[in-house]
Amino acid sequence: MTTITTRTVEYLADGLTMIGHLALPAGADRRPAVLLGPEGMGLSDVERRRADALAELGYVALAFDLHGGRYLDEPEEMLARCLPLLADPDRMRDIGRAALDTLRAEPRTDPDRIAAVGYGTGGAIALELGRAGVDLRAIGTVNGLITGRPGEAARIRCPVWAGVGSEDPIMPPAQREAFTAEMQAAGVDWRLVVYGGALHAFHHPPVDHAALPGVGHHPQHAQRAWHDVLGLLTECLTPAE
Protein backbone atom coordinates (compact mmCIF):
# COMPACT_ATOMS: atom_id res chain seq x y z
CA MET A 1 0.00 0.00 0.00
CA THR A 2 1.29 3.45 -0.92
CA THR A 3 2.22 5.69 1.99
CA ILE A 4 -0.11 8.67 2.26
CA THR A 5 -0.35 11.68 4.55
CA THR A 6 -3.60 12.97 6.01
CA ARG A 7 -4.58 16.01 8.04
CA THR A 8 -7.61 18.05 8.96
CA VAL A 9 -8.01 21.48 7.40
CA GLU A 10 -10.19 24.32 8.67
CA TYR A 11 -11.78 26.97 6.47
CA LEU A 12 -14.79 29.28 6.59
CA ALA A 13 -17.99 28.71 4.62
CA ASP A 14 -21.72 29.32 5.11
CA GLY A 15 -20.99 31.21 8.33
CA LEU A 16 -19.31 28.13 9.85
CA THR A 17 -15.81 26.87 10.49
CA MET A 18 -15.65 23.84 8.24
CA ILE A 19 -13.35 20.92 9.08
CA GLY A 20 -12.28 18.96 6.02
CA HIS A 21 -10.10 15.89 5.58
CA LEU A 22 -7.12 16.26 3.26
CA ALA A 23 -5.28 13.19 1.96
CA LEU A 24 -1.98 13.48 0.10
CA PRO A 25 -0.22 10.83 -1.97
CA ALA A 26 3.41 9.91 -1.48
CA GLY A 27 6.03 12.16 -3.05
CA ALA A 28 6.44 15.89 -3.42
CA ASP A 29 5.24 16.55 -6.97
CA ARG A 30 2.00 18.19 -8.00
CA ARG A 31 -0.80 15.72 -8.54
CA PRO A 32 -4.34 15.79 -9.97
CA ALA A 33 -6.88 16.52 -7.27
CA VAL A 34 -10.39 15.53 -6.27
CA LEU A 35 -12.89 17.55 -4.25
CA LEU A 36 -15.08 14.97 -2.48
CA GLY A 37 -18.52 15.88 -1.14
CA PRO A 38 -20.55 13.91 1.44
CA GLU A 39 -24.20 12.97 1.75
CA GLY A 40 -26.52 15.34 3.60
CA MET A 41 -25.60 13.90 6.99
CA GLY A 42 -22.15 15.42 6.58
CA LEU A 43 -18.52 14.41 6.59
CA SER A 44 -17.88 11.01 8.15
CA ASP A 45 -15.29 8.27 8.13
CA VAL A 46 -16.89 6.96 4.92
CA GLU A 47 -15.73 10.02 2.99
CA ARG A 48 -12.42 10.15 4.84
CA ARG A 49 -11.69 6.58 3.76
CA ARG A 50 -12.62 7.44 0.18
CA ALA A 51 -10.26 10.40 0.23
CA ASP A 52 -7.51 8.15 1.59
CA ALA A 53 -8.19 5.60 -1.15
CA LEU A 54 -7.90 8.32 -3.78
CA ALA A 55 -4.59 9.46 -2.28
CA GLU A 56 -3.32 5.88 -2.48
CA LEU A 57 -4.10 6.05 -6.21
CA GLY A 58 -2.06 9.22 -6.57
CA TYR A 59 -4.67 11.97 -6.21
CA VAL A 60 -4.71 14.86 -3.77
CA ALA A 61 -8.15 14.53 -2.17
CA LEU A 62 -10.16 16.85 0.05
CA ALA A 63 -13.31 15.45 1.65
CA PHE A 64 -15.21 18.63 2.47
CA ASP A 65 -17.51 19.52 5.33
CA LEU A 66 -21.16 20.61 5.19
CA HIS A 67 -22.09 21.39 8.78
CA GLY A 68 -19.18 22.99 10.61
CA GLY A 69 -17.67 19.77 11.87
CA ARG A 70 -20.98 18.15 12.79
CA TYR A 71 -22.47 14.89 11.54
CA LEU A 72 -26.27 15.12 11.53
CA ASP A 73 -27.51 11.64 12.36
CA GLU A 74 -31.08 12.74 13.12
CA PRO A 75 -33.04 12.82 9.83
CA GLU A 76 -35.19 15.76 10.93
CA GLU A 77 -32.18 17.91 11.76
CA MET A 78 -30.43 16.91 8.55
CA LEU A 79 -33.46 17.83 6.44
CA ALA A 80 -33.94 21.10 8.30
CA ARG A 81 -30.45 22.15 7.22
CA CYS A 82 -30.13 20.46 3.83
CA LEU A 83 -33.50 21.26 2.23
CA PRO A 84 -33.00 25.05 2.42
CA LEU A 85 -29.41 24.56 1.26
CA LEU A 86 -30.47 22.50 -1.76
CA ALA A 87 -32.96 25.22 -2.66
CA ASP A 88 -30.26 27.91 -2.63
CA PRO A 89 -27.70 27.51 -5.45
CA ASP A 90 -25.66 30.47 -4.25
CA ARG A 91 -25.17 28.93 -0.79
CA MET A 92 -24.18 25.62 -2.35
CA ARG A 93 -21.68 27.38 -4.60
CA ASP A 94 -20.21 29.30 -1.68
CA ILE A 95 -19.67 26.06 0.27
CA GLY A 96 -18.16 24.39 -2.77
CA ARG A 97 -15.91 27.32 -3.68
CA ALA A 98 -14.55 27.62 -0.14
CA ALA A 99 -13.61 23.94 -0.16
CA LEU A 100 -12.19 24.21 -3.67
CA ASP A 101 -10.08 27.21 -2.68
CA THR A 102 -8.71 25.16 0.21
CA LEU A 103 -7.84 22.32 -2.15
CA ARG A 104 -6.22 24.70 -4.64
CA ALA A 105 -4.13 26.23 -1.85
CA GLU A 106 -2.46 22.87 -1.19
CA PRO A 107 0.98 22.99 -2.89
CA ARG A 108 0.63 19.36 -4.05
CA THR A 109 -2.51 20.18 -6.05
CA ASP A 110 -2.21 20.58 -9.82
CA PRO A 111 -4.63 23.49 -10.32
CA ASP A 112 -5.24 22.50 -13.94
CA ARG A 113 -6.43 18.98 -13.06
CA ILE A 114 -9.21 19.09 -10.48
CA ALA A 115 -12.44 17.06 -10.42
CA ALA A 116 -15.44 17.39 -8.10
CA VAL A 117 -17.23 14.22 -6.99
CA GLY A 118 -20.08 14.18 -4.51
CA TYR A 119 -22.82 12.07 -2.98
CA GLY A 120 -26.32 13.43 -2.34
CA THR A 121 -25.98 17.01 -1.12
CA GLY A 122 -22.25 16.89 -1.88
CA GLY A 123 -23.04 15.86 -5.45
CA ALA A 124 -25.49 18.73 -5.81
CA ILE A 125 -22.74 21.11 -4.69
CA ALA A 126 -20.36 19.64 -7.28
CA LEU A 127 -22.96 20.28 -9.99
CA GLU A 128 -23.51 23.85 -8.82
CA LEU A 129 -19.80 24.53 -9.11
CA GLY A 130 -20.08 23.46 -12.73
CA ARG A 131 -23.15 25.62 -13.32
CA ALA A 132 -21.20 28.54 -11.86
CA GLY A 133 -18.58 28.07 -14.58
CA VAL A 134 -15.83 26.86 -12.24
CA ASP A 135 -12.89 25.31 -14.10
CA LEU A 136 -13.12 21.58 -13.40
CA ARG A 137 -11.97 18.59 -15.42
CA ALA A 138 -14.86 16.32 -14.35
CA ILE A 139 -17.97 16.28 -12.20
CA GLY A 140 -19.41 13.14 -10.64
CA THR A 141 -22.65 12.95 -8.66
CA VAL A 142 -24.27 9.96 -6.97
CA ASN A 143 -27.93 10.33 -5.92
CA GLY A 144 -27.62 14.09 -6.36
CA LEU A 145 -29.42 14.68 -9.66
CA ILE A 146 -30.51 18.20 -8.80
CA THR A 147 -31.55 20.52 -11.62
CA GLY A 148 -30.31 24.10 -11.61
CA ARG A 149 -31.49 27.53 -12.62
CA PRO A 150 -32.54 27.80 -16.29
CA GLY A 151 -29.67 28.07 -18.72
CA GLU A 152 -26.84 27.86 -16.21
CA ALA A 153 -25.88 24.28 -17.09
CA ALA A 154 -24.43 25.74 -20.30
CA ARG A 155 -21.55 27.01 -18.15
CA ILE A 156 -20.43 23.44 -17.36
CA ARG A 157 -17.11 22.94 -19.12
CA CYS A 158 -16.34 19.31 -18.36
CA PRO A 159 -17.87 15.84 -18.58
CA VAL A 160 -20.59 15.03 -16.04
CA TRP A 161 -21.12 11.50 -14.77
CA ALA A 162 -24.17 10.68 -12.65
CA GLY A 163 -25.24 7.53 -10.83
CA VAL A 164 -28.58 6.71 -9.23
CA GLY A 165 -30.46 3.68 -7.92
CA SER A 166 -33.44 2.55 -9.97
CA GLU A 167 -35.58 2.33 -6.81
CA ASP A 168 -34.47 5.64 -5.29
CA PRO A 169 -37.69 7.42 -4.17
CA ILE A 170 -35.78 10.66 -3.50
CA MET A 171 -34.43 10.80 -7.08
CA PRO A 172 -37.36 9.20 -8.96
CA PRO A 173 -37.63 8.82 -12.75
CA ALA A 174 -39.14 12.30 -13.19
CA GLN A 175 -36.15 13.86 -11.42
CA ARG A 176 -33.73 11.84 -13.52
CA GLU A 177 -35.49 12.91 -16.69
CA ALA A 178 -35.41 16.58 -15.70
CA PHE A 179 -31.70 16.33 -14.94
CA THR A 180 -30.79 14.60 -18.19
CA ALA A 181 -32.98 17.00 -20.19
CA GLU A 182 -31.13 19.93 -18.60
CA MET A 183 -27.74 18.44 -19.40
CA GLN A 184 -28.71 17.60 -22.97
CA ALA A 185 -30.21 21.01 -23.69
CA ALA A 186 -27.01 22.65 -22.41
CA GLY A 187 -24.79 20.56 -24.65
CA VAL A 188 -22.99 18.97 -21.70
CA ASP A 189 -20.95 15.79 -22.19
CA TRP A 190 -23.05 13.76 -19.78
CA ARG A 191 -23.79 10.17 -18.88
CA LEU A 192 -26.17 8.56 -16.40
CA VAL A 193 -25.85 5.09 -14.87
CA VAL A 194 -28.97 3.61 -13.27
CA TYR A 195 -28.11 0.81 -10.85
CA GLY A 196 -30.90 -1.75 -10.92
CA GLY A 197 -32.68 -2.47 -7.65
CA ALA A 198 -30.72 0.12 -5.65
CA LEU A 199 -32.24 2.62 -3.21
CA HIS A 200 -31.07 6.10 -2.24
CA ALA A 201 -27.56 6.23 -0.75
CA PHE A 202 -26.94 2.69 -1.99
CA HIS A 203 -23.22 3.45 -1.95
CA HIS A 204 -23.15 4.21 1.80
CA PRO A 205 -22.45 1.40 4.29
CA PRO A 206 -25.25 0.70 6.78
CA VAL A 207 -25.53 3.21 9.62
CA ASP A 208 -26.36 2.61 13.28
CA HIS A 209 -28.82 5.48 13.50
CA ALA A 210 -32.19 6.38 12.01
CA ALA A 211 -32.27 6.94 8.25
CA LEU A 212 -34.80 8.34 5.81
CA PRO A 213 -37.25 5.93 4.17
CA GLY A 214 -35.98 4.67 0.85
CA VAL A 215 -32.34 4.57 1.94
CA GLY A 216 -30.43 1.30 1.78
CA HIS A 217 -27.00 -0.13 1.09
CA HIS A 218 -26.37 -2.25 -2.01
CA PRO A 219 -22.87 -3.74 -1.72
CA GLN A 220 -22.46 -4.81 -5.35
CA HIS A 221 -23.64 -1.51 -6.80
CA ALA A 222 -21.62 0.44 -4.23
CA GLN A 223 -18.47 -1.19 -5.62
CA ARG A 224 -19.61 -0.67 -9.20
CA ALA A 225 -20.32 3.02 -8.61
CA TRP A 226 -16.89 3.48 -7.01
CA HIS A 227 -15.23 1.85 -10.02
CA ASP A 228 -17.27 4.07 -12.32
CA VAL A 229 -16.08 7.15 -10.42
CA LEU A 230 -12.48 5.97 -10.69
CA GLY A 231 -12.98 5.45 -14.41
CA LEU A 232 -14.21 9.04 -14.74
CA LEU A 233 -11.14 10.33 -12.90
CA THR A 234 -8.76 8.24 -14.99
CA GLU A 235 -10.39 9.47 -18.20
CA CYS A 236 -10.48 13.15 -17.28
CA LEU A 237 -7.45 13.74 -15.04
CA THR A 238 -4.82 11.68 -16.84
CA PRO A 239 -2.76 13.85 -19.21
CA ALA A 240 -3.09 13.07 -22.90
CA GLU A 241 -0.09 11.27 -24.39
PyMOL commands that set and color helices and strands:
alter all, ss='L'
color gray80, all
select helices_A, chain A and resi 45-56+75-86+89-105+121-131+152-155+173-185+219-237
alter helices_A, ss='H'
color red, helices_A
select strands_A, chain A and resi 5-13+16-24+31-37+60-63+109-119+138-142+160-165+190-195
alter strands_A, ss='S'
color yellow, strands_A
deselect
rebuild
show_as cartoon
